[in-house]
Amino acid sequence: MKIKDLTRSLRRHHLARLKKYRQFYWGRRMVDDPRALGQVATTPTSHQGWLDGNPRRYCRELALDERSAIESFVRIESAELLTI
């Protein structure tokens, strides 16, 4: 038996084990929806909250790189005004 066959069977074993363990997940029954059950088996967290997304979309804030760019621009402009 090849090593590849063992890894494939082990991967399938763990996927079946996770599907059995996570039949009731995210607060609902997953057995009725095989697509959702497969999604829960591979990625257990949904990542759809407001903390996971773009801050401009959810909080109407600038992103970190945009804030740092604006701060550096203001710092350069104020330094130029002081030298004039």
URGI-V987612 format. One record per residue. RES is the residue in one letter. NEAR is the number of other ideal C-beta (glycine too) atoms within 8 Angstrom. D_FIRST is the distance of its C-alpha to the first C-alpha in whole Angstrom. Layout:
res & near & d_first
RES & NEAR & D_FIRST
RES & NEAR & D_FIRST
This chain:
res & near & d_first
M & 3 & 0
K & 5 & 4
I & 5 & 7
K & 6 & 8
D & 8 & 7
L & 9 & 8
T & 8 & 11
R & 8 & 12
S & 8 & 12
L & 8 & 13
R & 8 & 16
R & 8 & 17
H & 8 & 17
H & 8 & 20
L & 9 & 21
A & 8 & 22
R & 8 & 23
L & 9 & 25
K & 11 & 27
K & 7 & 28
Y & 6 & 29
R & 12 & 31
Q & 10 & 33
F & 6 & 36
Y & 9 & 36
W & 6 & 39
G & 3 & 42
R & 6 & 41
R & 6 & 38
M & 13 & 35
V & 6 & 34
D & 4 & 36
D & 7 & 35
P & 5 & 31
R & 6 & 32
A & 8 & 34
L & 13 & 31
G & 9 & 28
Q & 8 & 31
V & 12 & 31
A & 10 & 28
T & 5 & 27
T & 6 & 31
P & 6 & 33
T & 4 & 36
S & 5 & 38
H & 6 & 40
Q & 4 & 43
G & 7 & 46
W & 6 & 48
L & 4 & 47
D & 6 & 44
G & 8 & 46
N & 6 & 49
P & 9 & 52
R & 9 & 54
R & 5 & 53
Y & 8 & 53
C & 6 & 56
R & 4 & 58
E & 6 & 57
L & 8 & 56
A & 9 & 53
L & 6 & 53
D & 6 & 53
E & 8 & 56
R & 9 & 57
S & 8 & 57
A & 8 & 58
I & 9 & 61
E & 8 & 62
S & 8 & 62
F & 8 & 64
V & 8 & 67
R & 8 & 67
I & 8 & 67
E & 8 & 70
S & 8 & 72
A & 8 & 72
E & 8 & 73
L & 7 & 76
L & 6 & 77
T & 5 & 77
I & 4 & 79
